[in-house]
């Protein structure tokens, strides 16, 4: 069984590099993922996702727009999410930055954080795990400390080795449940990346049921 994904990202490398790290097969489902976007604003990401989905010969099971709050105007950020919802586009948005999802693999971050602070916070969290892992090992070799690079191609592997994805999903859900309404720009910290991750790891009952039904009916 195959699930076809279109993921359109605001960032050129950070987000695509992370999602490319996911295994292409989970259980009986094989994921076929296409990426596009990069270097465009929040609303443009959504518009690009709509355009690519509607013009593609491939019928996608899911179309996702991935973008951050960053320094974009509140009205623009909110409008992008509402437009996506109206057009059947899923949104993996983060406020303020995609890196919040990374940090949730280590800490339950519940207070607002500026996007410029994430680099140091992620480095500290990963290095604590590295030091814990080597504390009981007798070694004379120098420990190579982790330095976060925004466009690094190996962040999925780093998080898989030192972080806790299940905990990140739980904490991200809790953050999401704390907010109501449609003033998304005020939901800080918050991220919807966990919803896309749940689908890619085969833990979305809704998507799984859709794929099974499609397979059985030969659609």
C-alpha positions, 0 to 999 in steps of 0.5 A: 500500500502506498501513501502519497505526500506533498510537503511544501516548506517555507525553508529551503533545507531545514525542514526538507532535510528533517522529513527526508530522514523518515523511513519510507516504509512503516508497517504495510504502508510505503510513503512516496513524498514529494518536496517543494517550496523554499525561501517563500513566505507563509501565505506563499507556502500555502498558495504553492501547496494548493497550486501544486496539488491541484495541477499534479497528475498524482492524487496526493493522500495528504498535502502539507504546508510547513512554515513558521511564525518567525517575524511575519505579521500576525495577520499574514500568519493567521490568514495562511493557516485559515486559507489552508484549512479552507482549501483542504491543506494540512498545516505543520506550522510552528510558533515561533520556529520549527526548532521548537519541535526539535527542543520538545524531544528533550524538554517540555517547553511551555513558555514563550521563546524567541527564535534566536534562542533555539540554537543554544537551547538545542545544543545544550539539550543534545550535549547533556545527553552526549555527556550522560552517555559517555559519563560511565565510559572509560575513554581518553578520547575527546568528546565531540560536542554537538553544534546545531546548524540550521540546514544540517542534513542529519538532524533526524538521526541526531534526534533519533539517537539522543531525543525522545520522539514519543515524548515530543509528540505528547508535549506538542499535543499538550501545547496545542490543547492549551490554545483555542480560537484562530489567533494562531500568531498568539499561540507561543510556544506551539507547533503542529509538526507532531501531526505530520510526524504521526502520519509519517510514523504510521500512528495516524488512525485516520490516515491508515484507515484511508490508505487501507480503504483506498487499497481495498477499493483499488482507487 
